[in-house]
Amino acid sequence: MKKLIYNRFEKRRINELELVTFPGKIVVVVSPKETGRCVDYLLSQPVLGFDTETRPSFKRGVHYACSLLQVSTEDCCFLFRLNYTGLTPDIVRLLEDTTVTKVGLSWSNDITSLHGVGEFNPGTFVELQDMARQMGIEDQSLVKLYANILGGHISKRERLSNWEQDILRDSQKRYAAIDAWACVKLYNEMTRLKETGDYELVIVPDETKQNDEEDSTKEG
């Protein structure tokens, strides 16, 4: 039986799904000297998921630089605390790499944020939103994509927390790791589905358009 995926995934269904937890090891990197060894390991892996976090601002005109770069394999996520390390030559080497499959979601926005920390020429990245569009999926947020493709609920509770505080809470570390790790899981499954054709796209009616048409019929 083919796997059912949806062009639109209803928000109310997400809360019914099992909450996603990160199953691997989390390594927090705060020293510039540590980045070389970490990058060497990451570039030996087949697929890497990327994401960033920035301290939110609740005041008009106040903006903060990107403070965290998350890079994950299938079982280990490195949290580079850029507000401590800066964009070291080794992190630049990772970002400019063209040999390893690197995956992000809405990655162009993350690149813009990272350019606020330092200069680099982005290497080769796979954009999950492009893959989703090719499969006919219209809802392209990480939460909806993961629910649709992998049947899990990613919590965004820590999204607006302070990513520059001295010591990250365990809940922040897990949240940050999941966002990068989920990119790896989604890439692997979406690649499998596209290669095998082992899925069926279910078209969910647009409720907004449907309601408009019903109102128009009533008015007529």
CYANA upper distance limits for C-alpha pairs under 8 A (distance plus 0.5 A):
  2 LYS  CA    198 ASP  CA      5.64
  2 LYS  CA    199 TYR  CA      5.23
  2 LYS  CA    200 GLU  CA      6.63
  3 LYS  CA    198 ASP  CA      6.74
  3 LYS  CA    199 TYR  CA      4.86
  3 LYS  CA    200 GLU  CA      6.56
  4 LEU  CA    199 TYR  CA      6.20
  4 LEU  CA    200 GLU  CA      5.51
  4 LEU  CA    201 LEU  CA      6.62
  4 LEU  CA    202 VAL  CA      7.14
  5 ILE  CA    148 ASN  CA      6.45
  5 ILE  CA    149 ILE  CA      6.88
  5 ILE  CA    199 TYR  CA      7.38
  5 ILE  CA    200 GLU  CA      6.71
  5 ILE  CA    201 LEU  CA      5.64
  5 ILE  CA    202 VAL  CA      6.51
  6 TYR  CA    137 ILE  CA      6.99
  6 TYR  CA    148 ASN  CA      7.09
  6 TYR  CA    201 LEU  CA      6.00
  6 TYR  CA    202 VAL  CA      5.22
  6 TYR  CA    203 ILE  CA      6.58
  6 TYR  CA    204 VAL  CA      7.29
  7 ASN  CA    136 GLY  CA      6.35
  7 ASN  CA    137 ILE  CA      4.61
  7 ASN  CA    138 GLU  CA      5.72
  7 ASN  CA    139 ASP  CA      7.27
  7 ASN  CA    201 LEU  CA      7.18
  7 ASN  CA    202 VAL  CA      6.85
  7 ASN  CA    203 ILE  CA      6.02
  7 ASN  CA    204 VAL  CA      6.92
  8 ARG  CA    137 ILE  CA      7.07
  8 ARG  CA    138 GLU  CA      6.33
  8 ARG  CA    139 ASP  CA      5.90
  8 ARG  CA    203 ILE  CA      7.84
  8 ARG  CA    204 VAL  CA      6.49
  9 PHE  CA     13 ARG  CA      8.11
  9 PHE  CA    139 ASP  CA      7.21
  9 PHE  CA    144 LYS  CA      6.78
  9 PHE  CA    147 ALA  CA      8.24
  9 PHE  CA    148 ASN  CA      6.75
  9 PHE  CA    204 VAL  CA      8.49
 10 GLU  CA     14 ILE  CA      7.70
 11 LYS  CA     15 ASN  CA      8.18
 11 LYS  CA    144 LYS  CA      8.09
 12 ARG  CA     16 GLU  CA      8.05
 13 ARG  CA     17 LEU  CA      7.56
 14 ILE  CA    144 LYS  CA      8.04
 14 ILE  CA    147 ALA  CA      6.82
 14 ILE  CA    152 GLY  CA      8.05
 14 ILE  CA    153 HIS  CA      6.29
 15 ASN  CA    153 HIS  CA      7.15
 17 LEU  CA    147 ALA  CA      8.03
 17 LEU  CA    151 GLY  CA      7.06
 17 LEU  CA    152 GLY  CA      5.89
 17 LEU  CA    153 HIS  CA      5.92
 18 GLU  CA    151 GLY  CA      8.19
 18 GLU  CA    152 GLY  CA      5.83
 18 GLU  CA    153 HIS  CA      6.21
 19 LEU  CA    152 GLY  CA      6.50
 19 LEU  CA    153 HIS  CA      5.14
 19 LEU  CA    154 ILE  CA      6.59
 19 LEU  CA    155 SER  CA      7.62
 20 VAL  CA    152 GLY  CA      6.20
 20 VAL  CA    153 HIS  CA      6.02
 20 VAL  CA    154 ILE  CA      5.83
 20 VAL  CA    155 SER  CA      8.02
 20 VAL  CA    178 ILE  CA      8.42
 21 THR  CA    174 ARG  CA      8.14
 21 THR  CA    178 ILE  CA      7.66
 22 PHE  CA    174 ARG  CA      6.84
 22 PHE  CA    177 ALA  CA      7.41
 22 PHE  CA    178 ILE  CA      6.10
 22 PHE  CA    181 TRP  CA      8.29
 23 PRO  CA     75 ASP  CA      7.32
 24 GLY  CA     74 GLU  CA      8.19
 24 GLY  CA     75 ASP  CA      4.92
 24 GLY  CA     76 CYS  CA      5.67
 24 GLY  CA     77 CYS  CA      7.89
 25 LYS  CA     75 ASP  CA      6.87
 25 LYS  CA     76 CYS  CA      5.15
 25 LYS  CA     77 CYS  CA      6.82
 26 ILE  CA     76 CYS  CA      6.35
 26 ILE  CA     77 CYS  CA      5.44
 26 ILE  CA     78 PHE  CA      6.49
 26 ILE  CA     79 LEU  CA      7.82
 26 ILE  CA    173 LYS  CA      7.91
 26 ILE  CA    174 ARG  CA      8.34
 26 ILE  CA    177 ALA  CA      7.57
 27 VAL  CA     76 CYS  CA      8.05
 27 VAL  CA     77 CYS  CA      6.69
 27 VAL  CA     78 PHE  CA      5.25
 27 VAL  CA     79 LEU  CA      6.57
 28 VAL  CA     78 PHE  CA      6.44
 28 VAL  CA     79 LEU  CA      5.24
 28 VAL  CA     80 PHE  CA      6.78
 28 VAL  CA     81 ARG  CA      7.78
 29 VAL  CA     34 GLU  CA      7.21
 29 VAL  CA     35 THR  CA      7.53
 29 VAL  CA     78 PHE  CA      7.43
 29 VAL  CA     79 LEU  CA      6.34
 29 VAL  CA     80 PHE  CA      5.32
 29 VAL  CA     81 ARG  CA      6.51
 29 VAL  CA     85 THR  CA      8.38
 30 VAL  CA     34 GLU  CA      8.13
 30 VAL  CA     80 PHE  CA      7.07
 30 VAL  CA     81 ARG  CA      5.98
 30 VAL  CA     82 LEU  CA      8.19
 30 VAL  CA     84 TYR  CA      6.12
 30 VAL  CA     85 THR  CA      6.30
 31 SER  CA     35 THR  CA      7.62
 31 SER  CA     84 TYR  CA      7.34
 31 SER  CA     85 THR  CA      6.08
 32 PRO  CA     84 TYR  CA      8.16
 32 PRO  CA     85 THR  CA      5.13
 32 PRO  CA     86 GLY  CA      7.85
 32 PRO  CA     88 THR  CA      7.00
 34 GLU  CA     38 CYS  CA      7.05
 35 THR  CA     39 VAL  CA      6.50
 35 THR  CA     80 PHE  CA      8.42
 35 THR  CA     88 THR  CA      7.94
 35 THR  CA     90 ASP  CA      6.67
 35 THR  CA     91 ILE  CA      7.22
 36 GLY  CA     40 ASP  CA      6.65
 36 GLY  CA     90 ASP  CA      5.77
 36 GLY  CA     91 ILE  CA      8.14
 37 ARG  CA     41 TYR  CA      6.93
 38 CYS  CA     42 LEU  CA      6.77
 38 CYS  CA     78 PHE  CA      8.19
 39 VAL  CA     43 LEU  CA      6.56
 39 VAL  CA     90 ASP  CA      6.98
 39 VAL  CA     91 ILE  CA      7.33
 39 VAL  CA     94 LEU  CA      6.81
 40 ASP  CA     44 SER  CA      7.10
 41 TYR  CA     45 GLN  CA      7.58
 42 LEU  CA     48 LEU  CA      7.95
 42 LEU  CA     73 THR  CA      8.04
 43 LEU  CA     94 LEU  CA      7.73
 43 LEU  CA    100 VAL  CA      6.95
 44 SER  CA    100 VAL  CA      8.48
 45 GLN  CA     73 THR  CA      7.58
 45 GLN  CA    100 VAL  CA      7.80
 46 PRO  CA    100 VAL  CA      6.61
 46 PRO  CA    101 THR  CA      6.84
 47 VAL  CA     73 THR  CA      6.92
 47 VAL  CA     74 GLU  CA      8.47
 47 VAL  CA    100 VAL  CA      6.99
 47 VAL  CA    101 THR  CA      5.38
 47 VAL  CA    102 LYS  CA      6.40
 47 VAL  CA    103 VAL  CA      7.97
 47 VAL  CA    184 VAL  CA      7.09
 48 LEU  CA     71 VAL  CA      6.90
 48 LEU  CA     72 SER  CA      5.96
 48 LEU  CA     73 THR  CA      5.65
 48 LEU  CA     74 GLU  CA      8.44
 48 LEU  CA    100 VAL  CA      8.09
 48 LEU  CA    101 THR  CA      6.82
 48 LEU  CA    102 LYS  CA      5.30
 48 LEU  CA    103 VAL  CA      6.55
 48 LEU  CA    184 VAL  CA      6.69
 49 GLY  CA     70 GLN  CA      8.38
 49 GLY  CA     71 VAL  CA      6.04
 49 GLY  CA     72 SER  CA      5.52
 49 GLY  CA     73 THR  CA      7.06
 49 GLY  CA    102 LYS  CA      6.48
 49 GLY  CA    103 VAL  CA      5.32
 49 GLY  CA    104 GLY  CA      6.47
 49 GLY  CA    180 ALA  CA      5.25
 49 GLY  CA    181 TRP  CA      6.17
 49 GLY  CA    182 ALA  CA      7.83
 49 GLY  CA    183 CYS  CA      5.48
 49 GLY  CA    184 VAL  CA      5.50
 50 PHE  CA     69 LEU  CA      7.88
 50 PHE  CA     70 GLN  CA      6.14
 50 PHE  CA     71 VAL  CA      5.24
 50 PHE  CA     72 SER  CA      7.13
 50 PHE  CA    102 LYS  CA      7.62
 50 PHE  CA    103 VAL  CA      6.49
 50 PHE  CA    104 GLY  CA      5.61
 50 PHE  CA    179 ASP  CA      8.44
 50 PHE  CA    180 ALA  CA      5.35
 50 PHE  CA    181 TRP  CA      8.30
 50 PHE  CA    183 CYS  CA      7.60
 51 ASP  CA     69 LEU  CA      6.58
 51 ASP  CA     70 GLN  CA      5.68
 51 ASP  CA     71 VAL  CA      7.28
 51 ASP  CA    104 GLY  CA      6.91
 51 ASP  CA    105 LEU  CA      8.13
 51 ASP  CA    107 TRP  CA      8.07
 51 ASP  CA    110 ASP  CA      7.45
 51 ASP  CA    176 ALA  CA      8.42
 51 ASP  CA    179 ASP  CA      7.03
 51 ASP  CA    180 ALA  CA      5.73
 52 THR  CA     66 CYS  CA      7.59
 52 THR  CA     67 SER  CA      8.18
 52 THR  CA     68 LEU  CA      5.93
 52 THR  CA     69 LEU  CA      5.05
 52 THR  CA     70 GLN  CA      6.33
 52 THR  CA    110 ASP  CA      6.63
 53 GLU  CA     66 CYS  CA      6.64
 53 GLU  CA     67 SER  CA      6.61
 53 GLU  CA     68 LEU  CA      5.53
 53 GLU  CA     69 LEU  CA      7.19
 53 GLU  CA    163 TRP  CA      7.35
 53 GLU  CA    176 ALA  CA      8.15
 54 THR  CA     64 TYR  CA      7.26
 54 THR  CA     65 ALA  CA      6.93
 54 THR  CA     66 CYS  CA      4.98
 54 THR  CA     67 SER  CA      5.74
 54 THR  CA     68 LEU  CA      7.15
 54 THR  CA    163 TRP  CA      6.73
 55 ARG  CA     64 TYR  CA      6.61
 55 ARG  CA     65 ALA  CA      8.06
 55 ARG  CA     66 CYS  CA      7.72
 55 ARG  CA     67 SER  CA      7.35
 55 ARG  CA    160 LEU  CA      7.78
 55 ARG  CA    161 SER  CA      7.48
 55 ARG  CA    162 ASN  CA      5.68
 55 ARG  CA    163 TRP  CA      5.44
 55 ARG  CA    164 GLU  CA      6.76
 56 PRO  CA     63 HIS  CA      8.25
 56 PRO  CA     64 TYR  CA      7.80
 56 PRO  CA    160 LEU  CA      6.30
 56 PRO  CA    161 SER  CA      7.62
 56 PRO  CA    162 ASN  CA      7.33
 57 SER  CA     62 VAL  CA      6.61
 57 SER  CA     63 HIS  CA      6.51
 57 SER  CA     64 TYR  CA      7.66
 58 PHE  CA     62 VAL  CA      8.19
 65 ALA  CA    113 SER  CA      7.51
 65 ALA  CA    114 LEU  CA      8.49
 65 ALA  CA    116 GLY  CA      6.62
 65 ALA  CA    117 VAL  CA      6.94
 66 CYS  CA     82 LEU  CA      7.62
 66 CYS  CA     83 ASN  CA      8.11
 66 CYS  CA    113 SER  CA      6.10
 66 CYS  CA    114 LEU  CA      6.56
 66 CYS  CA    116 GLY  CA      7.54
 66 CYS  CA    117 VAL  CA      7.18
 67 SER  CA     81 ARG  CA      6.38
 67 SER  CA     82 LEU  CA      5.34
 67 SER  CA     83 ASN  CA      5.43
 67 SER  CA    163 TRP  CA      6.87
 67 SER  CA    164 GLU  CA      6.81
 68 LEU  CA     79 LEU  CA      7.08
 68 LEU  CA     80 PHE  CA      6.14
 68 LEU  CA     81 ARG  CA      5.23
 68 LEU  CA     82 LEU  CA      5.85
 68 LEU  CA     83 ASN  CA      7.81
 68 LEU  CA    163 TRP  CA      7.61
 69 LEU  CA     79 LEU  CA      6.38
 69 LEU  CA     80 PHE  CA      5.54
 69 LEU  CA     81 ARG  CA      7.13
 69 LEU  CA     82 LEU  CA      7.34
 70 GLN  CA     77 CYS  CA      7.31
 70 GLN  CA     78 PHE  CA      6.28
 70 GLN  CA     79 LEU  CA      5.20
 70 GLN  CA     80 PHE  CA      6.75
 70 GLN  CA    176 ALA  CA      7.15
 70 GLN  CA    177 ALA  CA      7.02
 70 GLN  CA    180 ALA  CA      6.46
 71 VAL  CA     77 CYS  CA      6.17
 71 VAL  CA     78 PHE  CA      5.82
 71 VAL  CA     79 LEU  CA      7.18
 71 VAL  CA    177 ALA  CA      8.35
 71 VAL  CA    180 ALA  CA      6.45
 71 VAL  CA    181 TRP  CA      8.21
 72 SER  CA     76 CYS  CA      6.20
 72 SER  CA     77 CYS  CA      4.49
 72 SER  CA     78 PHE  CA      6.62
 72 SER  CA    177 ALA  CA      7.51
 72 SER  CA    180 ALA  CA      6.03
 72 SER  CA    181 TRP  CA      5.64
 72 SER  CA    184 VAL  CA      8.01
 73 THR  CA     77 CYS  CA      6.68
 73 THR  CA    181 TRP  CA      7.01
 73 THR  CA    184 VAL  CA      7.41
 74 GLU  CA    181 TRP  CA      6.96
 74 GLU  CA    184 VAL  CA      7.05
 74 GLU  CA    185 LYS  CA      7.81
 77 CYS  CA    177 ALA  CA      6.20
 77 CYS  CA    180 ALA  CA      8.08
 77 CYS  CA    181 TRP  CA      7.55
 78 PHE  CA    177 ALA  CA      8.18
 79 LEU  CA    173 LYS  CA      8.30
 79 LEU  CA    176 ALA  CA      8.22
 79 LEU  CA    177 ALA  CA      7.92
 80 PHE  CA     85 THR  CA      7.88
 81 ARG  CA     85 THR  CA      6.66
 81 ARG  CA     86 GLY  CA      8.34
 82 LEU  CA     86 GLY  CA      5.12
 82 LEU  CA     87 LEU  CA      7.01
 82 LEU  CA    117 VAL  CA      8.40
 83 ASN  CA    164 GLU  CA      7.38
 86 GLY  CA    117 VAL  CA      7.31
 86 GLY  CA    118 GLY  CA      8.24
 87 LEU  CA     91 ILE  CA      6.39
 87 LEU  CA     92 VAL  CA      6.93
 87 LEU  CA    117 VAL  CA      6.91
 87 LEU  CA    118 GLY  CA      6.29
 88 THR  CA     92 VAL  CA      6.74
 89 PRO  CA     93 ARG  CA      6.59
 90 ASP  CA     94 LEU  CA      6.83
 91 ILE  CA     95 LEU  CA      6.76
 92 VAL  CA     96 GLU  CA      6.50
 92 VAL  CA    120 PHE  CA      6.55
 93 ARG  CA     97 ASP  CA      6.52
 95 LEU  CA    120 PHE  CA      7.91
 95 LEU  CA    121 ASN  CA      8.15
 95 LEU  CA    122 PRO  CA      6.28
 95 LEU  CA    123 GLY  CA      6.44
 96 GLU  CA    120 PHE  CA      7.34
 96 GLU  CA    121 ASN  CA      6.24
 96 GLU  CA    122 PRO  CA      5.36
 96 GLU  CA    123 GLY  CA      4.46
 96 GLU  CA    124 THR  CA      7.90
 97 ASP  CA    122 PRO  CA      8.28
 97 ASP  CA    123 GLY  CA      5.47
 97 ASP  CA    124 THR  CA      7.21
 98 THR  CA    123 GLY  CA      5.63
 98 THR  CA    124 THR  CA      5.42
 99 THR  CA    124 THR  CA      8.26
101 THR  CA    124 THR  CA      7.98
101 THR  CA    125 PHE  CA      7.37
101 THR  CA    126 VAL  CA      7.74
102 LYS  CA    124 THR  CA      7.37
102 LYS  CA    125 PHE  CA      5.44
102 LYS  CA    126 VAL  CA      6.54
103 VAL  CA    125 PHE  CA      6.02
103 VAL  CA    126 VAL  CA      5.19
103 VAL  CA    127 GLU  CA      6.65
103 VAL  CA    128 LEU  CA      7.48
103 VAL  CA    183 CYS  CA      6.67
103 VAL  CA    184 VAL  CA      7.29
103 VAL  CA    187 TYR  CA      7.74
104 GLY  CA    125 PHE  CA      7.46
104 GLY  CA    126 VAL  CA      6.85
104 GLY  CA    127 GLU  CA      5.96
104 GLY  CA    128 LEU  CA      6.71
104 GLY  CA    180 ALA  CA      8.12
104 GLY  CA    183 CYS  CA      6.60
105 LEU  CA    127 GLU  CA      6.12
105 LEU  CA    128 LEU  CA      5.70
105 LEU  CA    129 GLN  CA      6.63
105 LEU  CA    142 LEU  CA      7.66
105 LEU  CA    183 CYS  CA      7.63
106 SER  CA    110 ASP  CA      7.70
106 SER  CA    127 GLU  CA      7.33
106 SER  CA    128 LEU  CA      8.12
106 SER  CA    129 GLN  CA      7.27
107 TRP  CA    111 ILE  CA      6.74
107 TRP  CA    127 GLU  CA      7.12
108 SER  CA    112 THR  CA      6.86
109 ASN  CA    113 SER  CA      6.92
110 ASP  CA    114 LEU  CA      6.64
111 ILE  CA    115 HIS  CA      6.59
111 ILE  CA    122 PRO  CA      8.13
112 THR  CA    116 GLY  CA      7.28
113 SER  CA    117 VAL  CA      7.85
114 LEU  CA    118 GLY  CA      7.13
115 HIS  CA    119 GLU  CA      6.04
115 HIS  CA    120 PHE  CA      7.71
127 GLU  CA    131 MET  CA      7.26
128 LEU  CA    132 ALA  CA      6.66
128 LEU  CA    183 CYS  CA      8.05
128 LEU  CA    186 LEU  CA      8.35
128 LEU  CA    187 TYR  CA      7.43
129 GLN  CA    133 ARG  CA      6.72
129 GLN  CA    140 GLN  CA      6.30
130 ASP  CA    134 GLN  CA      6.81
131 MET  CA    135 MET  CA      7.02
131 MET  CA    190 MET  CA      8.04
132 ALA  CA    136 GLY  CA      6.93
132 ALA  CA    137 ILE  CA      5.61
132 ALA  CA    138 GLU  CA      7.83
132 ALA  CA    140 GLN  CA      7.42
133 ARG  CA    137 ILE  CA      5.75
133 ARG  CA    138 GLU  CA      6.90
135 MET  CA    194 LYS  CA      8.18
135 MET  CA    201 LEU  CA      8.34
136 GLY  CA    201 LEU  CA      7.70
139 ASP  CA    144 LYS  CA      6.85
139 ASP  CA    145 LEU  CA      7.34
140 GLN  CA    144 LYS  CA      7.01
140 GLN  CA    145 LEU  CA      6.27
141 SER  CA    145 LEU  CA      6.49
142 LEU  CA    146 TYR  CA      6.46
142 LEU  CA    179 ASP  CA      8.30
143 VAL  CA    147 ALA  CA      6.71
143 VAL  CA    153 HIS  CA      7.26
143 VAL  CA    154 ILE  CA      6.08
143 VAL  CA    155 SER  CA      8.27
144 LYS  CA    148 ASN  CA      6.44
145 LEU  CA    149 ILE  CA      6.41
145 LEU  CA    150 LEU  CA      8.40
145 LEU  CA    186 LEU  CA      8.44
146 TYR  CA    150 LEU  CA      5.74
146 TYR  CA    151 GLY  CA      6.91
146 TYR  CA    152 GLY  CA      6.64
146 TYR  CA    153 HIS  CA      7.71
146 TYR  CA    154 ILE  CA      7.94
146 TYR  CA    182 ALA  CA      7.85
146 TYR  CA    186 LEU  CA      7.31
147 ALA  CA    151 GLY  CA      4.85
147 ALA  CA    152 GLY  CA      5.28
147 ALA  CA    153 HIS  CA      6.30
147 ALA  CA    154 ILE  CA      8.32
149 ILE  CA    186 LEU  CA      7.64
149 ILE  CA    189 GLU  CA      8.06
149 ILE  CA    190 MET  CA      8.04
150 LEU  CA    186 LEU  CA      7.89
150 LEU  CA    189 GLU  CA      8.43
154 ILE  CA    178 ILE  CA      8.41
155 SER  CA    175 TYR  CA      8.18
156 LYS  CA    175 TYR  CA      7.96
158 GLU  CA    171 SER  CA      7.89
158 GLU  CA    172 GLN  CA      6.52
158 GLU  CA    175 TYR  CA      7.07
159 ARG  CA    175 TYR  CA      8.47
161 SER  CA    172 GLN  CA      8.32
163 TRP  CA    168 LEU  CA      7.64
168 LEU  CA    172 GLN  CA      6.57
168 LEU  CA    173 LYS  CA      7.03
169 ARG  CA    173 LYS  CA      6.90
170 ASP  CA    174 ARG  CA      6.71
171 SER  CA    175 TYR  CA      6.62
172 GLN  CA    176 ALA  CA      6.59
173 LYS  CA    177 ALA  CA      6.57
174 ARG  CA    178 ILE  CA      6.58
175 TYR  CA    179 ASP  CA      7.04
176 ALA  CA    180 ALA  CA      7.39
177 ALA  CA    181 TRP  CA      6.48
178 ILE  CA    182 ALA  CA      6.17
179 ASP  CA    183 CYS  CA      7.32
180 ALA  CA    184 VAL  CA      7.63
181 TRP  CA    185 LYS  CA      7.05
182 ALA  CA    186 LEU  CA      6.48
183 CYS  CA    187 TYR  CA      6.50
184 VAL  CA    188 ASN  CA      6.68
185 LYS  CA    189 GLU  CA      6.78
186 LEU  CA    190 MET  CA      6.34
187 TYR  CA    191 THR  CA      6.38
188 ASN  CA    192 ARG  CA      6.73
189 GLU  CA    193 LEU  CA      6.68
190 MET  CA    194 LYS  CA      6.61
191 THR  CA    195 GLU  CA      6.59
192 ARG  CA    196 THR  CA      6.56
193 LEU  CA    197 GLY  CA      5.87
193 LEU  CA    198 ASP  CA      5.85
193 LEU  CA    199 TYR  CA      6.71
194 LYS  CA    198 ASP  CA      8.00
205 PRO  CA    210 GLN  CA      7.75
206 ASP  CA    210 GLN  CA      6.58
207 GLU  CA    211 ASN  CA      6.45
208 THR  CA    212 ASP  CA      6.75
209 LYS  CA    213 GLU  CA      6.68
210 GLN  CA    214 GLU  CA      6.74
211 ASN  CA    215 ASP  CA      6.62
212 ASP  CA    216 SER  CA      6.62
213 GLU  CA    217 THR  CA      6.69
214 GLU  CA    218 LYS  CA      6.77
215 ASP  CA    219 GLU  CA      6.66
216 SER  CA    220 GLY  CA      6.63
